[in-house]
C-alpha cells in the first residue's frame, strides 16, 4: 500500500486532523501534509512513528518461502 494513503487513512480512522497528528509527533502540520501527498517516501521508522501516533502499529511480514529456489529475489549459492 502507498505510504501516503496508509498515513491519511490511519489519521482519519483515529479521528485526527493533520494538526492534531502533527502535535502528537512534535512536527508541523505541513510535515503531515507532505507525508499524505502522493509520492512521499518516508523511512520505515517515520512511517512506524506516524502510525503509532495515530494509534496504529506497522507490521512487516516477510513471505514464507519454503526454500531459496522459490524466492525469486534470492540467488542460489550452489555450484
C-alpha positions in Angstrom: 0.0 0.0 0.0 1.2 3.5 -0.7 2.5 5.3 2.4 0.6 8.5 1.7 -2.7 6.6 1.7 -1.8 4.5 4.7 -1.0 7.6 6.8 -4.0 9.5 5.7 -6.4 6.6 6.3 -4.9 5.9 9.7 -5.2 9.6 10.7 -8.8 9.8 9.6 -9.7 6.4 11.3 -8.3 7.8 14.5 -10.4 10.9 14.1 -7.4 13.2 14.0 -6.8 16.4 12.0 -3.4 16.9 10.4 -2.7 19.5 13.1 -3.6 17.1 15.9 -1.4 14.3 14.5 1.4 16.8 14.0 1.1 17.9 17.6 1.4 14.3 18.8 4.6 13.9 16.7 6.1 17.3 17.6 6.2 18.3 13.9 4.4 20.9 11.8 1.0 20.3 10.1 2.8 20.9 6.8 5.1 17.9 7.6 2.0 15.7 7.9 0.5 17.1 4.7 3.8 16.2 2.9 3.5 12.6 4.3 0.0 12.4 2.9 1.0 13.6 -0.5 1.2 11.1 -3.3 4.8 10.2 -4.0 6.0 10.6 -0.4 8.7 8.1 0.5 9.2 8.1 4.3 11.6 5.8 6.1 10.2 2.8 7.8 11.0 4.5 11.1 9.0 7.6 10.1 6.1 5.5 8.9 6.0 3.5 12.1 6.3 6.5 14.3 3.5 8.3 12.5 1.1 5.3 12.5 1.8 4.8 16.3 0.9 8.4 16.9 -2.4 7.7 15.3 -2.9 4.6 17.5 -1.9 2.0 14.9 1.1 -0.3 14.5 3.2 -1.0 11.5 3.8 -4.7 11.0 6.0 -6.0 8.3 5.6 -9.7 7.3 8.1 -11.5 5.2 6.9 -14.0 2.7 7.0 -17.6 3.9 9.0 -19.3 1.1 9.9 -22.9 1.8 13.2 -22.8 0.0 15.6 -20.4 -1.7 14.6 -21.8 -5.0 11.1 -20.4 -4.5 12.4 -17.0 -3.6 12.7 -15.0 -6.9 14.8 -12.3 -5.2 17.4 -14.7 -3.8 20.3 -16.2 -5.8 21.3 -19.8 -5.4 24.8 -20.3 -3.8 25.0 -23.8 -5.1 27.8 -24.6 -7.6 
